[in-house]
Amino acid sequence: MVLRGIALSIALLVSSQAFAAETYTLKFATLLPTGTAWSNILTDWVKEVEQKSQGQLKFKMYSGGVMGDEPDVIRKIRKGQLHGGMFTGYGIGRIYSPARVLEVPFLFKDTGESDYVRDALMPDFETGFKENGFELLGWPEVGFIHFFSQNKIESLEDMRKSRIWLWQGDPLGEAFFKASNISPVPLSIIDVFPQLSAKHGSIDTVYVSTFGAIALQWHTNLKYGSNIPVTNAIGGLVVSNVFFDKLPEDLQQLLKTTGKAMSDKIRKNARFENERSKNLLKRYGISFLWDWNDKEMQEFLTIRDNAAEQLEKTNYIPAVFFNKARDYLKKYHDTQATKK
């Protein structure tokens, strides 16, 4: 009886050790090239999770677009070939498109406005991601987007004459360009640099953050940038529910707490790096032009509203989210007014 009890205890101990030693490998992809400030923050996060999980949660990283454009990565996540990634708004739109209300051009004038509205809408976003098969771990930020070109662009008419890139398959970009009466050139983001570099490439104009222009090396083939940004581009850190739900609760919480902290760090760093990068681009010889006047701004706002109407009709961004964003924006302005 004693021997049987000892044998049972050993069996339970071995079983417990085997369970404790179970590991999980999170296959993670991003367009971020290695060696940038943001990719370094991402690398630190990976090390932190692996250390704090005592090796139970490991990462297999695929950086620099080696797994393809963002739609490719999302398809691979849905098939179980990958488990998570860090995406721009373009990729986010493939998961939960209403979140891209935060990227509607000329909706926000500064980060104070966008931060307030984003935080207010975050519960809706988290629920929407979950219902579409993803756990939203964090909300990094790409930053304010500028037009860049090989030719001077100082008016909407100049833009209409340009061979401007459209991120292929992006409904928000399509709606904005259609409302602007601009005929863009659809390309995967992976094809942008080769086309900018080619002697007779298909594009001469792009839209990207100042930091992104340097990180992606697009700036080496550009000469001009719009001084005023168009929109504040969002980002998202996600993992599939299929993978997330397999994890023990402590590892789930570890991913969520550290993922949010890392995303907040990238968002803060993005604002610093984008400002720094704008100064660097000037030193590299890029001229920032086109401070549009009141008449041009009103034209842009009309274009924005027409694009928003199209996005509402297709339900890419339902009207309820436009209404919520405007209501929260008004609350923000009211709050700021009472502080003065």
Phi and psi in degrees as a GROMACS rama.xvg file:
@    title "Ramachandran Plot"
@    xaxis  label "Phi"
@    yaxis  label "Psi"
@TYPE xy
-64.4401  -44.8824  VAL-2
-61.6956  -39.6473  LEU-3
-63.7292  -38.883  ARG-4
-65.3301  -39.8492  GLY-5
-64.9105  -43.2197  ILE-6
-62.3689  -40.1012  ALA-7
-65.7102  -40.596  LEU-8
-63.2439  -42.5174  SER-9
-63.3352  -42.5118  ILE-10
-62.3087  -42.4531  ALA-11
-65.2956  -38.5286  LEU-12
-64.964  -44.9635  LEU-13
-62.4585  -42.5816  VAL-14
-63.5619  -41.6828  SER-15
-64.8373  -41.8394  SER-16
-64.8718  -38.5055  GLN-17
-65.1227  -40.2344  ALA-18
-66.9278  -42.2856  PHE-19
-65.2237  -28.9094  ALA-20
-86.4812  -1.19199  ALA-21
-61.9019  131.823  GLU-22
-115.384  158.03  THR-23
-132.133  134.633  TYR-24
-111.484  118.126  THR-25
-95.5583  110.343  LEU-26
-85.6047  115.897  LYS-27
-125.692  133.735  PHE-28
-127.15  150.157  ALA-29
-155.045  153.152  THR-30
-76.7376  -15.6665  LEU-31
-56.8319  125.31  LEU-32
-72.6661  152.226  PRO-33
-71.5544  155.835  THR-34
90.6028  -3.01915  GLY-35
-91.2166  165.991  THR-36
-58.5606  -41.1864  ALA-37
-71.3344  -40.0123  TRP-38
-66.6296  -30.7793  SER-39
-67.5775  -38.3682  ASN-40
-64.9819  -40.3413  ILE-41
-63.061  -42.3971  LEU-42
-62.5171  -41.2975  THR-43
-62.6138  -37.0476  ASP-44
-63.8624  -44.9025  TRP-45
-57.9706  -45.7541  VAL-46
-62.9883  -40.4528  LYS-47
-62.8412  -46.3194  GLU-48
-64.1988  -44.6373  VAL-49
-63.4233  -38.0083  GLU-50
-71.1317  -48.2643  GLN-51
-69.1775  -24.5148  LYS-52
-86.9551  0.878342  SER-53
54.1498  39.7558  GLN-54
84.1368  -1.57069  GLY-55
-69.7305  -33.1948  GLN-56
-115.426  114.757  LEU-57
-116.157  159.145  LYS-58
-116.808  146.929  PHE-59
-122.512  108.916  LYS-60
-94.5182  139.651  MET-61
-128.085  98.6515  TYR-62
-103.537  169.254  SER-63
68.7054  20.84  GLY-64
77.4417  18.6754  GLY-65
-67.5853  -19.7983  VAL-66
-94.397  8.5706  MET-67
100.788  -176.796  GLY-68
-68.0281  169.613  ASP-69
-59.0392  -39.7659  GLU-70
-61.0198  -34.4775  PRO-71
-63.7754  -43.867  ASP-72
-63.5169  -42.9911  VAL-73
-64.8935  -39.9613  ILE-74
-60.9688  -40.5187  ARG-75
-68.8737  -32.5383  LYS-76
-67.6352  -43.7815  ILE-77
-64.442  -28.8326  ARG-78
-85.3488  -7.15268  LYS-79
87.4438  3.93992  GLY-80
-76.1117  -28.221  GLN-81
-127.805  167.345  LEU-82
-121.874  -21.2785  HIS-83
-166.583  175  GLY-84
-174.244  172.256  GLY-85
-114.753  125.307  MET-86
-123.189  156.052  PHE-87
-83.7134  -178.861  THR-88
-60.0553  -31.2089  GLY-89
-58.3643  -47.9458  TYR-90
-69.013  -38.5556  GLY-91
-58.083  -37.4085  ILE-92
-61.6145  -24.1768  GLY-93
-79.9669  -14.2064  ARG-94
-101.953  -54.4577  ILE-95
-148.294  89.7354  TYR-96
-62.6419  -30.0851  SER-97
-57.3469  -24.4646  PRO-98
-62.5397  -20.3581  ALA-99
-77.8533  4.14463  ARG-100
-58.3356  -27.2341  VAL-101
-71.1105  -13.309  LEU-102
-105.588  5.01682  GLU-103
-59.634  125.41  VAL-104
-55.2514  138.269  PRO-105
61.7276  24.5869  PHE-106
-83.1862  -38.3535  LEU-107
-115.639  140.34  PHE-108
-93.4511  -24.056  LYS-109
-154.318  174.473  ASP-110
-71.9868  -23.7402  THR-111
-61.3708  -43.0341  GLY-112
-65.8225  -48.8864  GLU-113
-66.7715  -36.5888  SER-114
-63.3934  -43.7263  ASP-115
-63.6828  -48.6413  TYR-116
-67.4369  -41.1761  VAL-117
-58.9796  -48.9885  ARG-118
-62.4945  -37.6878  ASP-119
-67.2547  -34.5024  ALA-120
-89.5593  -7.78484  LEU-121
-57.7816  -41.043  MET-122
-57.4536  -39.2008  PRO-123
-63.651  -41.52  ASP-124
-65.6511  -44.7054  PHE-125
-60.9162  -41.7803  GLU-126
-65.5398  -43.2426  THR-127
-62.8981  -41.5916  GLY-128
-62.6364  -45.7706  PHE-129
-61.5215  -42.1326  LYS-130
-67.0477  -19.0063  GLU-131
-105.088  17.4379  ASN-132
94.0485  14.7064  GLY-133
-134.852  146.737  PHE-134
-98.5947  124.375  GLU-135
-86.5501  110.581  LEU-136
-88.7619  -34.2412  LEU-137
-164.421  170.055  GLY-138
-131.783  77.7452  TRP-139
-69.7825  -174.461  PRO-140
-145.284  136.679  GLU-141
-79.1436  -41.927  VAL-142
110.71  -177.255  GLY-143
-69.3246  135.737  PHE-144
-100.252  134.943  ILE-145
-118.689  156.268  HIS-146
-83.0388  139.539  PHE-147
-129.595  145.741  PHE-148
-150.383  161.445  SER-149
-82.6586  -12.6207  GLN-150
-124.908  158.741  ASN-151
-63.3432  131.482  LYS-152
-126.302  112.261  ILE-153
-129.776  14.4749  GLU-154
-164.889  164.959  SER-155
-62.1975  -34.1291  LEU-156
-64.7447  -37.9287  GLU-157
-62.0795  -39.5094  ASP-158
-64.2898  -38.6243  MET-159
-66.7465  -23.348  ARG-160
-88.5941  -8.18473  LYS-161
-84.8302  159.342  SER-162
-96.9762  82.4522  ARG-163
-92.2284  136.119  ILE-164
-71.7331  140.56  TRP-165
-121.915  128.369  LEU-166
-62.7519  110.489  TRP-167
-50.2344  124.708  GLN-168
84.345  15.0003  GLY-169
-93.2851  107.056  ASP-170
-61.9693  -34.9536  PRO-171
-67.591  -45.5013  LEU-172
-62.6012  -41.6903  GLY-173
-60.8441  -43.2858  GLU-174
-66.0753  -40.8612  ALA-175
-66.533  -44.7413  PHE-176
-68.9461  -36.981  PHE-177
-62.9875  -44.0652  LYS-178
-66.6665  -25.2025  ALA-179
-87.4546  -3.35972  SER-180
59.9714  41.242  ASN-181
-113.834  136.207  ILE-182
-103.491  98.8783  SER-183
-82.3802  174.182  PRO-184
-111.269  107.701  VAL-185
-72.1657  127.834  PRO-186
-147.371  150.275  LEU-187
-64.023  149.868  SER-188
-61.4124  -27.26  ILE-189
-68.4399  -23.7692  ILE-190
-91.7052  -3.84863  ASP-191
-66.7257  -51.2373  VAL-192
-59.4396  -46.5804  PHE-193
-60.219  -36.9985  PRO-194
-74.1544  -33.8149  GLN-195
-68.7899  -33.6115  LEU-196
-79.0816  -27.7917  SER-197
-65.4952  146.83  ALA-198
-60.4704  -39.1869  LYS-199
-123.782  54.6447  HIS-200
-68.4033  162.509  GLY-201
-78.6342  -13.8225  SER-202
-131.423  154.883  ILE-203
-133.8  -0.19996  ASP-204
-140.795  139.574  THR-205
-138.267  173.097  VAL-206
-131.629  131.256  TYR-207
-167.866  162.758  VAL-208
-73.2392  161.521  SER-209
-63.9874  -39.8835  THR-210
-65.8429  -42.1613  PHE-211
-62.1965  -36.3637  GLY-212
-59.5924  -36.4952  ALA-213
-80.8982  -46.609  ILE-214
-59.8391  -36.61  ALA-215
-89.4212  -1.59973  LEU-216
66.3402  17.0976  GLN-217
-67.9571  -28.8864  TRP-218
-61.1407  -21.6246  HIS-219
-68.5672  -13.4347  THR-220
-122.23  22.7617  ASN-221
-128.45  154.872  LEU-222
-125.651  -24.687  LYS-223
-134.668  151.997  TYR-224
-138.925  152.556  GLY-225
-77.7209  133.025  SER-226
-69.3801  -38.066  ASN-227
-93.8908  131.218  ILE-228
-73.4612  161.412  PRO-229
-96.8254  -42.4489  VAL-230
-157.852  164.199  THR-231
-100.791  105.732  ASN-232
-76.6107  136.219  ALA-233
-91.1397  174.933  ILE-234
-151.133  162.638  GLY-235
-146.68  139.084  GLY-236
-107.174  116.373  LEU-237
-134.045  158.525  VAL-238
-139.488  147.874  VAL-239
-68.2776  145.329  SER-240
-60.7298  -34.7419  ASN-241
-58.236  -44.733  VAL-242
-74.2795  -46.6816  PHE-243
-60.0177  -42.5808  PHE-244
-69.977  -16.7103  ASP-245
-79.2637  -18.8527  LYS-246
-76.0531  147.064  LEU-247
-61.182  157.128  PRO-248
-59.3811  -36.2917  GLU-249
-66.3429  -34.6763  ASP-250
-75.0221  -33.0605  LEU-251
-60.4998  -47.1759  GLN-252
-65.5758  -35.4638  GLN-253
-62.5691  -45.0073  LEU-254
-62.3871  -43.0202  LEU-255
-68.7023  -46.5255  LYS-256
-69.2472  -45.5242  THR-257
-73.6753  -32.8073  THR-258
-64.9157  -41.5459  GLY-259
-65.7093  -44.577  LYS-260
-62.6247  -41.5005  ALA-261
-65.6906  -41.6677  MET-262
-64.9551  -40.2077  SER-263
-62.8213  -37.7711  ASP-264
-66.1864  -42.4663  LYS-265
-63.8962  -41.4834  ILE-266
-61.3204  -43.9659  ARG-267
-64.9947  -43.0127  LYS-268
-66.2939  -35.3395  ASN-269
-59.971  -39.9147  ALA-270
-67.5255  -38.1115  ARG-271
-69.1062  -47.2028  PHE-272
-66.6996  -35.7873  GLU-273
-66.7549  -38.4204  ASN-274
-67.9114  -43.85  GLU-275
-63.0836  -40.7295  ARG-276
-67.5766  -32.9493  SER-277
-62.7355  -40.2829  LYS-278
-67.8211  -37.1456  ASN-279
-64.7693  -41.8791  LEU-280
-62.3664  -36.4973  LEU-281
-63.1244  -40.8885  LYS-282
-67.6859  -29.6076  ARG-283
-77.2694  -3.64982  TYR-284
103.773  5.40712  GLY-285
-84.4076  128.459  ILE-286
-96.2328  129.654  SER-287
-96.6156  117.076  PHE-288
-121.63  -173.906  LEU-289
62.3084  75.2807  TRP-290
-90.7474  88.4891  ASP-291
-60.5819  145.504  TRP-292
-85.3383  -179.22  ASN-293
-60.6933  -39.0986  ASP-294
-64.7361  -43.4595  LYS-295
-67.1528  -38.6564  GLU-296
-62.7352  -40.6514  MET-297
-63.1068  -36.9164  GLN-298
-65.0441  -40.4661  GLU-299
-63.8619  -39.9515  PHE-300
-65.7876  -36.1915  LEU-301
-65.087  -42.5117  THR-302
-60.8803  -44.6866  ILE-303
-58.0666  -46.3332  ARG-304
-66.428  -36.512  ASP-305
-67.6981  -39.6322  ASN-306
-65.7658  -40.9708  ALA-307
-61.9118  -39.397  ALA-308
-61.2857  -40.6149  GLU-309
-66.7849  -40.6338  GLN-310
-67.2138  -31.7715  LEU-311
-68.4845  -43.8283  GLU-312
-60.6488  -39.2865  LYS-313
-83.6531  -6.35319  THR-314
67.7005  15.5341  ASN-315
-64.5881  -43.7514  TYR-316
-127.479  100.225  ILE-317
-59.7895  151.886  PRO-318
-56.4831  -32.972  ALA-319
-60.0884  -32.2744  VAL-320
-77.9217  -34.3759  PHE-321
-62.58  -43.2976  PHE-322
-64.3473  -42.6704  ASN-323
-63.4414  -43.6449  LYS-324
-61.1393  -44.2747  ALA-325
-66.279  -38.7732  ARG-326
-64.7478  -44.2316  ASP-327
-67.3558  -34.5422  TYR-328
-64.4207  -40.0318  LEU-329
-64.9948  -41.8137  LYS-330
-60.6297  -39.6992  LYS-331
-62.2348  -46.3658  TYR-332
-64.5325  -39.0968  HIS-333
-63.3048  -41.4114  ASP-334
-64.3199  -42.4587  THR-335
-65.0472  -36.9224  GLN-336
-65.0063  -36.8728  ALA-337
-70.8021  -20.272  THR-338
-79.6946  -17.0587  LYS-339
